[in-house]
Amino acid sequence: MTLDFLKKSQKGTIIAINAEKVPLKLIEMGCLPGNIVEVLQIAPLQDPIYIKVNDSFLSIRKDLAKEIEVELI
């Protein structure tokens, strides 16, 4: 499953990222395989989503979330 399928308050472990499409800054902030990501908030129109990963709080677009594979915890 990809990160965009997680619902509010769900957590997942990142298992893979598409390094060609995920910005380097996001990778530097901890969006790496093995780290736990939690969906904190989803905007009313379902985009963007607000996440916590590796003690960093990020808001990312749903298109970008589709490039991050997670395993539900």
mmCIF file of the N, C-alpha and C atoms, coordinates in Angstrom:
data_MODEL
# 
_entry.id   MODEL 
# 
loop_
_atom_site.group_PDB 
_atom_site.id 
_atom_site.type_symbol 
_atom_site.label_atom_id 
_atom_site.label_alt_id 
_atom_site.label_comp_id 
_atom_site.label_asym_id 
_atom_site.label_entity_id 
_atom_site.label_seq_id 
_atom_site.pdbx_PDB_ins_code 
_atom_site.Cartn_x 
_atom_site.Cartn_y 
_atom_site.Cartn_z 
_atom_site.occupancy 
_atom_site.B_iso_or_equiv 
_atom_site.pdbx_formal_charge 
_atom_site.auth_seq_id 
_atom_site.auth_comp_id 
_atom_site.auth_asym_id 
_atom_site.auth_atom_id 
_atom_site.pdbx_PDB_model_num 
ATOM 1   N N  . MET A 1 1  ? 0.845   -1.178 0.000  1.00 0.00 ? 1  MET A N  1 
ATOM 2   C CA . MET A 1 1  ? 0.000   0.000  0.000  1.00 0.00 ? 1  MET A CA 1 
ATOM 3   C C  . MET A 1 1  ? 0.884   1.233  0.000  1.00 0.00 ? 1  MET A C  1 
ATOM 4   N N  . THR A 1 2  ? 0.349   2.317  -0.469 1.00 0.00 ? 2  THR A N  1 
ATOM 5   C CA . THR A 1 2  ? 1.129   3.561  -0.475 1.00 0.00 ? 2  THR A CA 1 
ATOM 6   C C  . THR A 1 2  ? 0.611   4.513  0.603  1.00 0.00 ? 2  THR A C  1 
ATOM 7   N N  . LEU A 1 3  ? 1.412   5.496  0.921  1.00 0.00 ? 3  LEU A N  1 
ATOM 8   C CA . LEU A 1 3  ? 1.122   6.417  2.023  1.00 0.00 ? 3  LEU A CA 1 
ATOM 9   C C  . LEU A 1 3  ? -0.217  7.132  1.850  1.00 0.00 ? 3  LEU A C  1 
ATOM 10  N N  . ASP A 1 4  ? -0.635  7.383  0.644  1.00 0.00 ? 4  ASP A N  1 
ATOM 11  C CA . ASP A 1 4  ? -1.895  8.101  0.431  1.00 0.00 ? 4  ASP A CA 1 
ATOM 12  C C  . ASP A 1 4  ? -3.117  7.298  0.865  1.00 0.00 ? 4  ASP A C  1 
ATOM 13  N N  . PHE A 1 5  ? -2.974  5.982  1.075  1.00 0.00 ? 5  PHE A N  1 
ATOM 14  C CA . PHE A 1 5  ? -4.101  5.153  1.514  1.00 0.00 ? 5  PHE A CA 1 
ATOM 15  C C  . PHE A 1 5  ? -4.265  5.124  3.032  1.00 0.00 ? 5  PHE A C  1 
ATOM 16  N N  . LEU A 1 6  ? -3.269  5.602  3.771  1.00 0.00 ? 6  LEU A N  1 
ATOM 17  C CA . LEU A 1 6  ? -3.408  5.624  5.224  1.00 0.00 ? 6  LEU A CA 1 
ATOM 18  C C  . LEU A 1 6  ? -4.448  6.654  5.621  1.00 0.00 ? 6  LEU A C  1 
ATOM 19  N N  . LYS A 1 7  ? -5.220  6.317  6.642  1.00 0.00 ? 7  LYS A N  1 
ATOM 20  C CA . LYS A 1 7  ? -6.228  7.241  7.163  1.00 0.00 ? 7  LYS A CA 1 
ATOM 21  C C  . LYS A 1 7  ? -5.636  7.995  8.353  1.00 0.00 ? 7  LYS A C  1 
ATOM 22  N N  . LYS A 1 8  ? -6.351  9.009  8.798  1.00 0.00 ? 8  LYS A N  1 
ATOM 23  C CA . LYS A 1 8  ? -5.914  9.832  9.917  1.00 0.00 ? 8  LYS A CA 1 
ATOM 24  C C  . LYS A 1 8  ? -5.640  8.933  11.130 1.00 0.00 ? 8  LYS A C  1 
ATOM 25  N N  . SER A 1 9  ? -4.534  9.175  11.798 1.00 0.00 ? 9  SER A N  1 
ATOM 26  C CA . SER A 1 9  ? -4.069  8.469  13.001 1.00 0.00 ? 9  SER A CA 1 
ATOM 27  C C  . SER A 1 9  ? -3.488  7.087  12.718 1.00 0.00 ? 9  SER A C  1 
ATOM 28  N N  . GLN A 1 10 ? -3.459  6.644  11.483 1.00 0.00 ? 10 GLN A N  1 
ATOM 29  C CA . GLN A 1 10 ? -2.838  5.360  11.179 1.00 0.00 ? 10 GLN A CA 1 
ATOM 30  C C  . GLN A 1 10 ? -1.325  5.539  11.018 1.00 0.00 ? 10 GLN A C  1 
ATOM 31  N N  . LYS A 1 11 ? -0.615  4.487  11.366 1.00 0.00 ? 11 LYS A N  1 
ATOM 32  C CA . LYS A 1 11 ? 0.844   4.489  11.243 1.00 0.00 ? 11 LYS A CA 1 
ATOM 33  C C  . LYS A 1 11 ? 1.277   3.386  10.299 1.00 0.00 ? 11 LYS A C  1 
ATOM 34  N N  . GLY A 1 12 ? 2.404   3.615  9.676  1.00 0.00 ? 12 GLY A N  1 
ATOM 35  C CA . GLY A 1 12 ? 2.973   2.606  8.801  1.00 0.00 ? 12 GLY A CA 1 
ATOM 36  C C  . GLY A 1 12 ? 4.483   2.699  8.799  1.00 0.00 ? 12 GLY A C  1 
ATOM 37  N N  . THR A 1 13 ? 5.079   1.618  8.412  1.00 0.00 ? 13 THR A N  1 
ATOM 38  C CA . THR A 1 13 ? 6.531   1.588  8.253  1.00 0.00 ? 13 THR A CA 1 
ATOM 39  C C  . THR A 1 13 ? 6.840   1.764  6.779  1.00 0.00 ? 13 THR A C  1 
ATOM 40  N N  . ILE A 1 14 ? 7.710   2.686  6.478  1.00 0.00 ? 14 ILE A N  1 
ATOM 41  C CA . ILE A 1 14 ? 8.098   2.914  5.088  1.00 0.00 ? 14 ILE A CA 1 
ATOM 42  C C  . ILE A 1 14 ? 8.917   1.723  4.616  1.00 0.00 ? 14 ILE A C  1 
ATOM 43  N N  . ILE A 1 15 ? 8.481   1.109  3.524  1.00 0.00 ? 15 ILE A N  1 
ATOM 44  C CA . ILE A 1 15 ? 9.232   -0.043 3.016  1.00 0.00 ? 15 ILE A CA 1 
ATOM 45  C C  . ILE A 1 15 ? 9.974   0.279  1.713  1.00 0.00 ? 15 ILE A C  1 
ATOM 46  N N  . ALA A 1 16 ? 9.515   1.297  0.992  1.00 0.00 ? 16 ALA A N  1 
ATOM 47  C CA . ALA A 1 16 ? 10.226  1.687  -0.225 1.00 0.00 ? 16 ALA A CA 1 
ATOM 48  C C  . ALA A 1 16 ? 9.785   3.086  -0.649 1.00 0.00 ? 16 ALA A C  1 
ATOM 49  N N  . ILE A 1 17 ? 10.668  3.774  -1.328 1.00 0.00 ? 17 ILE A N  1 
ATOM 50  C CA . ILE A 1 17 ? 10.331  5.077  -1.902 1.00 0.00 ? 17 ILE A CA 1 
ATOM 51  C C  . ILE A 1 17 ? 10.812  5.105  -3.347 1.00 0.00 ? 17 ILE A C  1 
ATOM 52  N N  . ASN A 1 18 ? 10.137  5.902  -4.137 1.00 0.00 ? 18 ASN A N  1 
ATOM 53  C CA . ASN A 1 18 ? 10.582  6.107  -5.513 1.00 0.00 ? 18 ASN A CA 1 
ATOM 54  C C  . ASN A 1 18 ? 11.559  7.277  -5.485 1.00 0.00 ? 18 ASN A C  1 
ATOM 55  N N  . ALA A 1 19 ? 12.834  6.969  -5.401 1.00 0.00 ? 19 ALA A N  1 
ATOM 56  C CA . ALA A 1 19 ? 13.861  7.993  -5.231 1.00 0.00 ? 19 ALA A CA 1 
ATOM 57  C C  . ALA A 1 19 ? 13.930  8.977  -6.400 1.00 0.00 ? 19 ALA A C  1 
ATOM 58  N N  . GLU A 1 20 ? 13.391  8.592  -7.544 1.00 0.00 ? 20 GLU A N  1 
ATOM 59  C CA . GLU A 1 20 ? 13.415  9.498  -8.698 1.00 0.00 ? 20 GLU A CA 1 
ATOM 60  C C  . GLU A 1 20 ? 12.374  10.602 -8.565 1.00 0.00 ? 20 GLU A C  1 
ATOM 61  N N  . LYS A 1 21 ? 11.297  10.331 -7.833 1.00 0.00 ? 21 LYS A N  1 
ATOM 62  C CA . LYS A 1 21 ? 10.224  11.319 -7.716 1.00 0.00 ? 21 LYS A CA 1 
ATOM 63  C C  . LYS A 1 21 ? 10.137  11.981 -6.349 1.00 0.00 ? 21 LYS A C  1 
ATOM 64  N N  . VAL A 1 22 ? 10.663  11.333 -5.316 1.00 0.00 ? 22 VAL A N  1 
ATOM 65  C CA . VAL A 1 22 ? 10.619  11.920 -3.978 1.00 0.00 ? 22 VAL A CA 1 
ATOM 66  C C  . VAL A 1 22 ? 11.779  12.901 -3.847 1.00 0.00 ? 22 VAL A C  1 
ATOM 67  N N  . PRO A 1 23 ? 11.488  14.161 -3.461 1.00 0.00 ? 23 PRO A N  1 
ATOM 68  C CA . PRO A 1 23 ? 12.549  15.159 -3.356 1.00 0.00 ? 23 PRO A CA 1 
ATOM 69  C C  . PRO A 1 23 ? 13.597  14.784 -2.302 1.00 0.00 ? 23 PRO A C  1 
ATOM 70  N N  . LEU A 1 24 ? 14.817  15.163 -2.571 1.00 0.00 ? 24 LEU A N  1 
ATOM 71  C CA . LEU A 1 24 ? 15.925  14.877 -1.665 1.00 0.00 ? 24 LEU A CA 1 
ATOM 72  C C  . LEU A 1 24 ? 15.664  15.451 -0.278 1.00 0.00 ? 24 LEU A C  1 
ATOM 73  N N  . LYS A 1 25 ? 15.050  16.623 -0.203 1.00 0.00 ? 25 LYS A N  1 
ATOM 74  C CA . LYS A 1 25 ? 14.770  17.262 1.087  1.00 0.00 ? 25 LYS A CA 1 
ATOM 75  C C  . LYS A 1 25 ? 13.884  16.369 1.952  1.00 0.00 ? 25 LYS A C  1 
ATOM 76  N N  . LEU A 1 26 ? 12.913  15.723 1.350  1.00 0.00 ? 26 LEU A N  1 
ATOM 77  C CA . LEU A 1 26 ? 12.026  14.823 2.088  1.00 0.00 ? 26 LEU A CA 1 
ATOM 78  C C  . LEU A 1 26 ? 12.798  13.607 2.598  1.00 0.00 ? 26 LEU A C  1 
ATOM 79  N N  . ILE A 1 27 ? 13.696  13.104 1.799  1.00 0.00 ? 27 ILE A N  1 
ATOM 80  C CA . ILE A 1 27 ? 14.529  11.974 2.218  1.00 0.00 ? 27 ILE A CA 1 
ATOM 81  C C  . ILE A 1 27 ? 15.440  12.397 3.366  1.00 0.00 ? 27 ILE A C  1 
ATOM 82  N N  . GLU A 1 28 ? 15.992  13.602 3.268  1.00 0.00 ? 28 GLU A N  1 
ATOM 83  C CA . GLU A 1 28 ? 16.867  14.102 4.328  1.00 0.00 ? 28 GLU A CA 1 
ATOM 84  C C  . GLU A 1 28 ? 16.122  14.293 5.644  1.00 0.00 ? 28 GLU A C  1 
ATOM 85  N N  . MET A 1 29 ? 14.809  14.557 5.555  1.00 0.00 ? 29 MET A N  1 
ATOM 86  C CA . MET A 1 29 ? 14.018  14.768 6.770  1.00 0.00 ? 29 MET A CA 1 
ATOM 87  C C  . MET A 1 29 ? 13.537  13.452 7.375  1.00 0.00 ? 29 MET A C  1 
ATOM 88  N N  . GLY A 1 30 ? 13.969  12.336 6.843  1.00 0.00 ? 30 GLY A N  1 
ATOM 89  C CA . GLY A 1 30 ? 13.688  11.057 7.471  1.00 0.00 ? 30 GLY A CA 1 
ATOM 90  C C  . GLY A 1 30 ? 12.741  10.149 6.732  1.00 0.00 ? 30 GLY A C  1 
ATOM 91  N N  . CYS A 1 31 ? 12.335  10.519 5.569  1.00 0.00 ? 31 CYS A N  1 
ATOM 92  C CA . CYS A 1 31 ? 11.413  9.690  4.793  1.00 0.00 ? 31 CYS A CA 1 
ATOM 93  C C  . CYS A 1 31 ? 12.214  8.579  4.109  1.00 0.00 ? 31 CYS A C  1 
ATOM 94  N N  . LEU A 1 32 ? 12.641  7.627  4.919  1.00 0.00 ? 32 LEU A N  1 
ATOM 95  C CA . LEU A 1 32 ? 13.505  6.547  4.444  1.00 0.00 ? 32 LEU A CA 1 
ATOM 96  C C  . LEU A 1 32 ? 12.916  5.201  4.822  1.00 0.00 ? 32 LEU A C  1 
ATOM 97  N N  . PRO A 1 33 ? 13.211  4.158  4.063  1.00 0.00 ? 33 PRO A N  1 
ATOM 98  C CA . PRO A 1 33 ? 12.727  2.826  4.423  1.00 0.00 ? 33 PRO A CA 1 
ATOM 99  C C  . PRO A 1 33 ? 13.136  2.457  5.854  1.00 0.00 ? 33 PRO A C  1 
ATOM 100 N N  . GLY A 1 34 ? 12.176  1.890  6.573  1.00 0.00 ? 34 GLY A N  1 
ATOM 101 C CA . GLY A 1 34 ? 12.409  1.484  7.958  1.00 0.00 ? 34 GLY A CA 1 
ATOM 102 C C  . GLY A 1 34 ? 11.858  2.464  8.972  1.00 0.00 ? 34 GLY A C  1 
ATOM 103 N N  . ASN A 1 35 ? 11.638  3.720  8.580  1.00 0.00 ? 35 ASN A N  1 
ATOM 104 C CA . ASN A 1 35 ? 11.103  4.710  9.504  1.00 0.00 ? 35 ASN A CA 1 
ATOM 105 C C  . ASN A 1 35 ? 9.580   4.617  9.570  1.00 0.00 ? 35 ASN A C  1 
ATOM 106 N N  . ILE A 1 36 ? 9.052   5.015  10.723 1.00 0.00 ? 36 ILE A N  1 
ATOM 107 C CA . ILE A 1 36 ? 7.599   4.969  10.941 1.00 0.00 ? 36 ILE A CA 1 
ATOM 108 C C  . ILE A 1 36 ? 6.999   6.322  10.570 1.00 0.00 ? 36 ILE A C  1 
ATOM 109 N N  . VAL A 1 37 ? 5.906   6.274  9.830  1.00 0.00 ? 37 VAL A N  1 
ATOM 110 C CA . VAL A 1 37 ? 5.201   7.480  9.421  1.00 0.00 ? 37 VAL A CA 1 
ATOM 111 C C  . VAL A 1 37 ? 3.779   7.414  9.975  1.00 0.00 ? 37 VAL A C  1 
ATOM 112 N N  . GLU A 1 38 ? 3.284   8.557  10.464 1.00 0.00 ? 38 GLU A N  1 
ATOM 113 C CA . GLU A 1 38 ? 1.921   8.646  10.992 1.00 0.00 ? 38 GLU A CA 1 
ATOM 114 C C  . GLU A 1 38 ? 1.175   9.769  10.278 1.00 0.00 ? 38 GLU A C  1 
ATOM 115 N N  . VAL A 1 39 ? -0.043  9.494  9.871  1.00 0.00 ? 39 VAL A N  1 
ATOM 116 C CA . VAL A 1 39 ? -0.871  10.526 9.249  1.00 0.00 ? 39 VAL A CA 1 
ATOM 117 C C  . VAL A 1 39 ? -1.572  11.294 10.366 1.00 0.00 ? 39 VAL A C  1 
ATOM 118 N N  . LEU A 1 40 ? -1.284  12.575 10.474 1.00 0.00 ? 40 LEU A N  1 
ATOM 119 C CA . LEU A 1 40 ? -1.852  13.388 11.541 1.00 0.00 ? 40 LEU A CA 1 
ATOM 120 C C  . LEU A 1 40 ? -3.124  14.102 11.099 1.00 0.00 ? 40 LEU A C  1 
ATOM 121 N N  . GLN A 1 41 ? -3.161  14.521 9.871  1.00 0.00 ? 41 GLN A N  1 
ATOM 122 C CA . GLN A 1 41 ? -4.310  15.299 9.386  1.00 0.00 ? 41 GLN A CA 1 
ATOM 123 C C  . GLN A 1 41 ? -4.418  15.149 7.883  1.00 0.00 ? 41 GLN A C  1 
ATOM 124 N N  . ILE A 1 42 ? -5.646  15.149 7.405  1.00 0.00 ? 42 ILE A N  1 
ATOM 125 C CA . ILE A 1 42 ? -5.895  15.127 5.969  1.00 0.00 ? 42 ILE A CA 1 
ATOM 126 C C  . ILE A 1 42 ? -6.764  16.334 5.644  1.00 0.00 ? 42 ILE A C  1 
ATOM 127 N N  . ALA A 1 43 ? -6.391  17.103 4.657  1.00 0.00 ? 43 ALA A N  1 
ATOM 128 C CA . ALA A 1 43 ? -7.139  18.308 4.285  1.00 0.00 ? 43 ALA A CA 1 
ATOM 129 C C  . ALA A 1 43 ? -8.550  17.925 3.823  1.00 0.00 ? 43 ALA A C  1 
ATOM 130 N N  . PRO A 1 44 ? -9.496  18.849 3.939  1.00 0.00 ? 44 PRO A N  1 
ATOM 131 C CA . PRO A 1 44 ? -10.886 18.548 3.576  1.00 0.00 ? 44 PRO A CA 1 
ATOM 132 C C  . PRO A 1 44 ? -11.063 17.998 2.160  1.00 0.00 ? 44 PRO A C  1 
ATOM 133 N N  . LEU A 1 45 ? -10.269 18.413 1.225  1.00 0.00 ? 45 LEU A N  1 
ATOM 134 C CA . LEU A 1 45 ? -10.374 17.898 -0.140 1.00 0.00 ? 45 LEU A CA 1 
ATOM 135 C C  . LEU A 1 45 ? -9.381  16.751 -0.383 1.00 0.00 ? 45 LEU A C  1 
ATOM 136 N N  . GLN A 1 46 ? -8.911  16.146 0.727  1.00 0.00 ? 46 GLN A N  1 
ATOM 137 C CA . GLN A 1 46 ? -8.021  14.973 0.702  1.00 0.00 ? 46 GLN A CA 1 
ATOM 138 C C  . GLN A 1 46 ? -6.605  15.274 0.217  1.00 0.00 ? 46 GLN A C  1 
ATOM 139 N N  . ASP A 1 47 ? -6.255  16.524 0.089  1.00 0.00 ? 47 ASP A N  1 
ATOM 140 C CA . ASP A 1 47 ? -4.920  16.870 -0.389 1.00 0.00 ? 47 ASP A CA 1 
ATOM 141 C C  . ASP A 1 47 ? -4.579  18.275 0.086  1.00 0.00 ? 47 ASP A C  1 
ATOM 142 N N  . PRO A 1 48 ? -3.497  18.520 0.753  1.00 0.00 ? 48 PRO A N  1 
ATOM 143 C CA . PRO A 1 48 ? -2.390  17.628 1.105  1.00 0.00 ? 48 PRO A CA 1 
ATOM 144 C C  . PRO A 1 48 ? -2.694  16.821 2.375  1.00 0.00 ? 48 PRO A C  1 
ATOM 145 N N  . ILE A 1 49 ? -1.712  16.008 2.769  1.00 0.00 ? 49 ILE A N  1 
ATOM 146 C CA . ILE A 1 49 ? -1.813  15.281 4.023  1.00 0.00 ? 49 ILE A CA 1 
ATOM 147 C C  . ILE A 1 49 ? -0.659  15.732 4.916  1.00 0.00 ? 49 ILE A C  1 
ATOM 148 N N  . TYR A 1 50 ? -0.950  15.760 6.207  1.00 0.00 ? 50 TYR A N  1 
ATOM 149 C CA . TYR A 1 50 ? 0.019   16.208 7.205  1.00 0.00 ? 50 TYR A CA 1 
ATOM 150 C C  . TYR A 1 50 ? 0.520   14.974 7.940  1.00 0.00 ? 50 TYR A C  1 
ATOM 151 N N  . ILE A 1 51 ? 1.838   14.748 7.908  1.00 0.00 ? 51 ILE A N  1 
ATOM 152 C CA . ILE A 1 51 ? 2.405   13.513 8.457  1.00 0.00 ? 51 ILE A CA 1 
ATOM 153 C C  . ILE A 1 51 ? 3.512   13.819 9.453  1.00 0.00 ? 51 ILE A C  1 
ATOM 154 N N  . LYS A 1 52 ? 3.786   12.818 10.265 1.00 0.00 ? 52 LYS A N  1 
ATOM 155 C CA . LYS A 1 52 ? 4.931   12.865 11.174 1.00 0.00 ? 52 LYS A CA 1 
ATOM 156 C C  . LYS A 1 52 ? 5.830   11.704 10.810 1.00 0.00 ? 52 LYS A C  1 
ATOM 157 N N  . VAL A 1 53 ? 7.062   12.011 10.522 1.00 0.00 ? 53 VAL A N  1 
ATOM 158 C CA . VAL A 1 53 ? 8.032   10.963 10.213 1.00 0.00 ? 53 VAL A CA 1 
ATOM 159 C C  . VAL A 1 53 ? 9.369   11.345 10.833 1.00 0.00 ? 53 VAL A C  1 
ATOM 160 N N  . ASN A 1 54 ? 9.907   10.429 11.629 1.00 0.00 ? 54 ASN A N  1 
ATOM 161 C CA . ASN A 1 54 ? 11.220  10.637 12.238 1.00 0.00 ? 54 ASN A CA 1 
ATOM 162 C C  . ASN A 1 54 ? 11.281  11.964 13.005 1.00 0.00 ? 54 ASN A C  1 
ATOM 163 N N  . ASP A 1 55 ? 10.242  12.258 13.796 1.00 0.00 ? 55 ASP A N  1 
ATOM 164 C CA . ASP A 1 55 ? 10.118  13.487 14.600 1.00 0.00 ? 55 ASP A CA 1 
ATOM 165 C C  . ASP A 1 55 ? 10.082  14.756 13.758 1.00 0.00 ? 55 ASP A C  1 
ATOM 166 N N  . SER A 1 56 ? 9.795   14.653 12.497 1.00 0.00 ? 56 SER A N  1 
ATOM 167 C CA . SER A 1 56 ? 9.592   15.808 11.624 1.00 0.00 ? 56 SER A CA 1 
ATOM 168 C C  . SER A 1 56 ? 8.125   15.849 11.209 1.00 0.00 ? 56 SER A C  1 
ATOM 169 N N  . PHE A 1 57 ? 7.582   17.043 11.158 1.00 0.00 ? 57 PHE A N  1 
ATOM 170 C CA . PHE A 1 57 ? 6.194   17.227 10.742 1.00 0.00 ? 57 PHE A CA 1 
ATOM 171 C C  . PHE A 1 57 ? 6.200   17.814 9.336  1.00 0.00 ? 57 PHE A C  1 
ATOM 172 N N  . LEU A 1 58 ? 5.523   17.112 8.429  1.00 0.00 ? 58 LEU A N  1 
ATOM 173 C CA . LEU A 1 58 ? 5.574   17.503 7.025  1.00 0.00 ? 58 LEU A CA 1 
ATOM 174 C C  . LEU A 1 58 ? 4.175   17.519 6.430  1.00 0.00 ? 58 LEU A C  1 
ATOM 175 N N  . SER A 1 59 ? 3.973   18.391 5.479  1.00 0.00 ? 59 SER A N  1 
ATOM 176 C CA . SER A 1 59 ? 2.757   18.397 4.693  1.00 0.00 ? 59 SER A CA 1 
ATOM 177 C C  . SER A 1 59 ? 3.164   18.072 3.259  1.00 0.00 ? 59 SER A C  1 
ATOM 178 N N  . ILE A 1 60 ? 2.584   16.996 2.740  1.00 0.00 ? 60 ILE A N  1 
ATOM 179 C CA . ILE A 1 60 ? 2.959   16.592 1.383  1.00 0.00 ? 60 ILE A CA 1 
ATOM 180 C C  . ILE A 1 60 ? 1.710   16.390 0.541  1.00 0.00 ? 60 ILE A C  1 
ATOM 181 N N  . ARG A 1 61 ? 1.877   16.559 -0.745 1.00 0.00 ? 61 ARG A N  1 
ATOM 182 C CA . ARG A 1 61 ? 0.764   16.381 -1.681 1.00 0.00 ? 61 ARG A CA 1 
ATOM 183 C C  . ARG A 1 61 ? 0.490   14.879 -1.844 1.00 0.00 ? 61 ARG A C  1 
ATOM 184 N N  . LYS A 1 62 ? -0.734  14.600 -2.189 1.00 0.00 ? 62 LYS A N  1 
ATOM 185 C CA . LYS A 1 62 ? -1.135  13.207 -2.339 1.00 0.00 ? 62 LYS A CA 1 
ATOM 186 C C  . LYS A 1 62 ? -0.369  12.519 -3.475 1.00 0.00 ? 62 LYS A C  1 
ATOM 187 N N  . ASP A 1 63 ? -0.083  13.239 -4.538 1.00 0.00 ? 63 ASP A N  1 
ATOM 188 C CA . ASP A 1 63 ? 0.698   12.657 -5.636 1.00 0.00 ? 63 ASP A CA 1 
ATOM 189 C C  . ASP A 1 63 ? 2.063   12.172 -5.157 1.00 0.00 ? 63 ASP A C  1 
ATOM 190 N N  . LEU A 1 64 ? 2.665   12.935 -4.257 1.00 0.00 ? 64 LEU A N  1 
ATOM 191 C CA . LEU A 1 64 ? 3.958   12.535 -3.711 1.00 0.00 ? 64 LEU A CA 1 
ATOM 192 C C  . LEU A 1 64 ? 3.807   11.344 -2.758 1.00 0.00 ? 64 LEU A C  1 
ATOM 193 N N  . ALA A 1 65 ? 2.716   11.335 -1.991 1.00 0.00 ? 65 ALA A N  1 
ATOM 194 C CA . ALA A 1 65 ? 2.469   10.225 -1.059 1.00 0.00 ? 65 ALA A CA 1 
ATOM 195 C C  . ALA A 1 65 ? 2.310   8.904  -1.800 1.00 0.00 ? 65 ALA A C  1 
ATOM 196 N N  . LYS A 1 66 ? 1.873   8.969  -3.044 1.00 0.00 ? 66 LYS A N  1 
ATOM 197 C CA . LYS A 1 66 ? 1.716   7.744  -3.840 1.00 0.00 ? 66 LYS A CA 1 
ATOM 198 C C  . LYS A 1 66 ? 3.065   7.114  -4.198 1.00 0.00 ? 66 LYS A C  1 
ATOM 199 N N  . GLU A 1 67 ? 4.119   7.859  -4.043 1.00 0.00 ? 67 GLU A N  1 
ATOM 200 C CA . GLU A 1 67 ? 5.466   7.367  -4.367 1.00 0.00 ? 67 GLU A CA 1 
ATOM 201 C C  . GLU A 1 67 ? 6.156   6.715  -3.179 1.00 0.00 ? 67 GLU A C  1 
ATOM 202 N N  . ILE A 1 68 ? 5.456   6.666  -2.031 1.00 0.00 ? 68 ILE A N  1 
ATOM 203 C CA . ILE A 1 68 ? 6.037   6.109  -0.807 1.00 0.00 ? 68 ILE A CA 1 
ATOM 204 C C  . ILE A 1 68 ? 5.229   4.875  -0.406 1.00 0.00 ? 68 ILE A C  1 
ATOM 205 N N  . GLU A 1 69 ? 5.865   3.723  -0.427 1.00 0.00 ? 69 GLU A N  1 
ATOM 206 C CA . GLU A 1 69 ? 5.196   2.483  -0.038 1.00 0.00 ? 69 GLU A CA 1 
ATOM 207 C C  . GLU A 1 69 ? 5.353   2.267  1.459  1.00 0.00 ? 69 GLU A C  1 
ATOM 208 N N  . VAL A 1 70 ? 4.252   1.888  2.097  1.00 0.00 ? 70 VAL A N  1 
ATOM 209 C CA . VAL A 1 70 ? 4.264   1.655  3.539  1.00 0.00 ? 70 VAL A CA 1 
ATOM 210 C C  . VAL A 1 70 ? 3.595   0.329  3.856  1.00 0.00 ? 70 VAL A C  1 
ATOM 211 N N  . GLU A 1 71 ? 3.933   -0.167 5.035  1.00 0.00 ? 71 GLU A N  1 
ATOM 212 C CA . GLU A 1 71 ? 3.276   -1.355 5.577  1.00 0.00 ? 71 GLU A CA 1 
ATOM 213 C C  . GLU A 1 71 ? 2.541   -0.904 6.825  1.00 0.00 ? 71 GLU A C  1 
ATOM 214 N N  . LEU A 1 72 ? 1.256   -1.168 6.895  1.00 0.00 ? 72 LEU A N  1 
ATOM 215 C CA . LEU A 1 72 ? 0.426   -0.738 8.015  1.00 0.00 ? 72 LEU A CA 1 
ATOM 216 C C  . LEU A 1 72 ? 0.891   -1.390 9.309  1.00 0.00 ? 72 LEU A C  1 
ATOM 217 N N  . ILE A 1 73 ? 0.933   -0.582 10.362 1.00 0.00 ? 73 ILE A N  1 
ATOM 218 C CA . ILE A 1 73 ? 1.329   -1.105 11.681 1.00 0.00 ? 73 ILE A CA 1 
ATOM 219 C C  . ILE A 1 73 ? 0.065   -1.436 12.459 1.00 0.00 ? 73 ILE A C  1 
# 
